[in-house]
């Protein structure tokens, strides 16, 4: 599978080019205690190889693709302490690279690999210090023959990202599993939450539910925001007590075998929405359903955004939170005081996954195999100039939507979003 992905780059890379993809390094939390290693997503997508300090070089010469990888060398002592290393032999045998070498040889060999190429491509600005490394290797390669033409450097972010944008069947199956695990965790939280619990306790419940179902890590820092904390979009302190009359907004998804899920639900701690909470919630839900209907082949990515803005604007007018003609208010962006973010993002190996949002001068059109989140919201902070009964209400609902040839599939619909279903589940 990974070899096929590398070979498919033949159609995407310029002739006489070299693509460099660096792997991730071990990251340290403090002193000599490291975070669990997580491979860089582009590197993993094209290799499946999960050892640190590695580097991949994919060359296209004479319209043929060849692949080379630098990996940590075999080391008996280090393997006793830290575990098995594939080494160059294993990289060729088990990961089907054409050539492999110790990563101690990178600086020595890279100028020779780049020599004679027209262009070297890599994801610019993605790894600290790597930009300078590429410049140095390219400069050394150019010095090998003063009569050779210069080697250009180009950003490979879009080439790789857009290849990752269309998920294959294997990727879709893993994302569906991540979504299922995450959905089960949300359901358990809805059933269990009560006034007096802490946000941290609810967070720990999610991480436990993820882990016991086979997903050791969350795909991102969970947002567990009670009451007015839900009006802070990236609230991650998760350290306050929950009041019985609070809404609880939880944005949490697991990572399963490197692939992410991303779900948000907002539900009443008491199990029963207040009138004001329910009114805001229904507007967001209407926007959610209208936006999901727009996710289908041929539509562009801003159509769900536009419909969500219009539905929310109309809803805010009906509730008296905005005053005026909905169409004019939408054109002026009046809704942005309450709904200030985009409707969603690509989902895959990263929770904010790779892939462009524009095709030339036009918005990207949905194609089968893409997966996007849809996540409208309304946030009414305590400092806003509105009636006190609305203050501190924050609602977001988020599902993960697979584009199919006939429309879409909601991968996270298992978690109730209908308010009556939520209340029934929480009884």
N, C-alpha and C positions, 0 to 999 in steps of 0.2 A: 504493500500500500504506500509506504513512504518512498520507496524507489520509484513507483509510478508517478507520484507527485513531483519528484525531482525531474523525471523524464518529460513530464507535461510542460515544464518550463521552456522546452525547446520552442514552443509557439509564442512565448511571451518575451524571451530575452533577445536583445539585439545580437546580430552576428558578431563573432569575434569578441565576446565579452566574458567577464568573470563576475559572478555574483558571490559576495561574501556575507555569511550570516554568522554572527557571533552568538555563542551560548551564554547562559547566565553564569555568574560567579556566586560562590557562597557568601551570604550576607550575615554579618555578625550583629547580634542584639546588644551585647555588651561583653567586654573582656574577651574570653575565648568561647563564649556561648553563641552558637550560630542559630539562625532561623532554619526551619526545615527547608531543604533545597527544593526549588521549583524552577524547572527549565524554562528558558525564554520561549515564548509561544511560537514565533516564526521558526526558530530552530527546531522545536519539537515537531511542528507541522511537517517539516521536510525531512526529518530524520528518525523520530521516535526515540532518540538517544537522550538519556537522562543523567549524564555525568557533567560536573561543572568544568569551567575553564576550557571549553571545546570551541572549535571554529570549523565552519563548513565553507568549502569553496566549490562552486558549481560553474564549470566552464562550458561555453558554447563556441566550438571551433569547427569549421567545415560543416555547419548545421547539425552537429552532433553534440549531445550533452554527455559530460563526464563529471563524476562527483568525487570529491576528496574531503577527508575530515581529519582534523587534528584532535587528539583525545589525550586524557591523562595517561601517562605510561604505566605499564604493569609495575607493581611495587609490592613485594611480599609483605613488608612491614606495615605499610599503609593499609593494605587490604586486611591485615589482622585487626587493625584498629577501626577502620572505616567501612570495610566491606569490599565486595568484588568489584574489580575494574575490567572492562572488556578489553582494553588495550587496542592497538592497531589491528591485530589479527582478528579480534572479536568484532571490531567495527566493520571489517570487510565480510566476515563470515556470517554474522548475525544481523547486520543492518544493511548489508548489500551495497556498501560504498565501493567504488572502483579502486580507490587507493585510501590508505590511512597511515598516519604518522603520529609520533609522540608530539604533544603540544609544546614540548621544549624546543621544537624545530621550526616553530611558526616564523619567527623573525628572520631566520636564515633562508627559509624556502619561499616565503610569500613573494619577494621581488622576482624570483625566477618564474613563479606561477603567473604573475601579472605581465611579465615581459612579453611584448609583441601583441598585447591585446589593444583593442581600440577604446574599450570602456570598462571600468570597474564600477559595479553597482553594489550598494549596501543600504540598509535603513539608516539614513543620516540622523544623527542626534539622539539615537535611542539608547546608546550605552556610553557611559562616562569614559572618556579617554580613547574611544575607538576611532573617532573621526581623525584624530591626529595619527593614530597607528596607520590608517589607510593612506593618509597623505605621505607618511614616511615610506611605506612599502612602495607606493606608486612612484615616488621620487627616486628611490633606489632602482626600481625597474627601468625608469627612463634613462638613468645614467649608464646603463649597460651598453648602450649603443647610441652615440650622439646623433647618428643619422636616422634613427627610428622616429616615427611620428609620436606625438605626445599622447598620453593615456588620459582620457577624460574620466571624471568622477561624476556619478549620477545617483540620485535617490531611488532606492528600490521599494520604498514603503508602499506605493500604490500597486506595483506589480504583484508583490506578495499578498498585500491586504485584499486585493480584489480576487486573487485566486482563492483565498480563505473565505471570501464572502459567500460563495455557493457551497453549501455543505453536502458532502456525500452521504450515502446511507449509513456508513459506520459512524460518522459524526452525529448524524441526526439521532441514531439510537442511543448514543451516550448522553446527548443533551436531553432527550426524553427521560432517561433514567434520572439525570440530575433534577429535572423538573418534577418528577414524581416524588423523589425523596424530599425535595423542598416543600412540595405541596403537603405532604403528610406532616411535616414539621409545623406548618402554619395551622393545619387542622388541630393538631394536638395542643398548640398554644391557645387557640380559640376556646377549646374545651376546658382548659385548665386555669386561665388567668382569673384573678380576683383582686379586688381592692386591697391595698396593703402590700401586694407584691412589689418588688423593685424591678426597674427596667433591666438591671443586670441579671436578675433571676430569670426573667423571660429570655434574655439573650442566651443564658447558659442552657435553657431548655432547647432552644433551636440547635445549638451546637451539639448537644447530646443526641437529639433526634437525627441530625445529619449523620453523626458518627456511627450510631448503632445500625444505621441502614447502609453503611459502606462508604460514606463520603466523609473523610476525616476532617476536611477543612471547609469553612465557608469560602465562597468565591470572592468575597469582599467583606469589609467590616460591616456587620449588621447595624442597621438603624432601628433602635427600639425607643420610640418617642411617645411619651404619654402627655396628654393635654397640650399645652401651648408649645411644648418642645417639638411637636410635629410641624410647626411653622418654620423650623430651621431645617433647610433642605438636606444638609449633610450632617445632621446631629448624630454623633457617635459616642458621646460621653456615657450614655446608658447607665446613669447612676442615681436617678431620682425614684422616689416612691410613687406608686400609681394610686390615684384617688378613684373612688367608686364611680364618680360621674365623669371621668375622663374618657375620651377616645384614645385608643392606642394604635399608633401607626408603626407597623413593622415592615421594614424593607430588608429581606434576608433571602439568600439563596446559597446552595452548596456548590462545591466543585467536585465533580465525579469523574475520575480518570482524566483529569486535566480540563474538562469542559464544564461551563458555568450554567447555572440557572439564576433567575433574577425575578423575585416575586414581591409585590407589596400588597398588604391588606391593611385596612383600617377598621377597627371593630370596637364596640363599647366595652369597657372593663366590667360594667355591671351586667352585661348581656342584653341590654335594652338601650336603643338609641333615644336620645331626647329629641323633641320636635325639631329644634334648630340643627342638631347634628344630622338627623335624618334628611332634612331638606337639603343641606349642603352635599351630603353623601349621594343623594339621588341625582343631583346635577352632574357630579363627577362620573357616576356610573353611566348616565346617558351619554356623556362625552366619550367614555371608554368604549361603549358598544358601537357608537357611530364611527369612531376611529378604526376599530377592528374591521368593520365592514369595508373600509377603504383599502385594506391591505390585500392586494390581489395583483396578479401579473398585469402589466400595462399601466397601472396607476403609478404616479411618482411619489416619492417619500414624503413630500410636504402635504399631500392630500389628507392623510390622517391628522396632521398638525392643524391644518386649516379648519377641518370640521370640528375638531375638539375645541378650538378657540371660539367658534361660532356658537356651539352648544353651551359652553360655559358662560359666554357673554349673555346669551338669552336667559339662561338660568339666573344669573346674578341680577339681571333687570327685574325678573319676576319676583325675586326675593327682596327687592328694594335696596340691594347693595350697590347697584349702579343705576344711574338715572339717565334716560335718553333713548334714542333709537338704537336698537341692537346692531343694525348694520353699520351705522356711523360710529358707534362705540368700538366695534370690531376693527374698522379701518383705522381708527385713531390709536388702537392698542390699549384702550382703557382697561381691558381684562388683565393686563400684565401686572397690575398691582396685586392681583390675587393668584394669577397663574403665570409664572415667570420663566418656566423652563420648557424645553422641547418635549415632544410627545414620546420619544424613545431613542433607542440606539441599537446597533447590531449586537448580536450575542453569539458567543462561540467559545474558543479557547480562552478569551478574555471576556470579562463581563461587559466592558465597553470594547467590543471586538473590532478587529481590523476591517478595513474596507472603506472606500470613498463614499461620499454622499452626493457627489456631483459626477456627471458624465459629460466632460467638456464644459459647455456653458449651461447645461440643463441639469435639473435634479435627477438623481438616479431613479430608474424605474424598478419596481419590484419584479423579481424573477424567482421561479421555483427553486427552492433550496436555501433561500435567504431566511434568516431568523432575526426578527426585530422585537424589541419590547414595545409595549404600548402602555403609557403611564401618565394619564392626565391627573391634575390635582387642583385643589383650591386651598389656599393658606391665608388665614385671617389672624394676623398677629395682634397682640394686646395693644400695640401702639397705633393701630389703624383708626381712622376717623369713621367708625361705624357704631351702630347700636351695641351696647355692652353684651347683649345676649349672643352675639355672633363671635365675640372676641375669644381667641385661643383655640378656635376650631381649625384643625388641619387635616385634610383628607387627601390621600393618594391611593389609587388602585393600579396595579401593574400586572400584566400577563405577558407571556412569551409566545410569540406568534410565528409559526412556520408558514412561509409562502408555498403554496402547492400550485399545480398546473391549473386547477379549477377554482382557486380562491385562497383559503388559508385554513390552518388547523391551530386551535388554541391549545398549547401544550400544558397549560397550567390551570385549565378550567375546573380541575378536581377541587380546588379550593373555592368555597362559596364566595361570591361577590354580591349576590342579591341580598339586600338587608334582611329580608324575612328568613332566608335560609341561614344567614349568620346567626340571627337571634335564636332560631330553632336549634342550631348546633350547640349554642352556648347555654341552653337551658339545663 
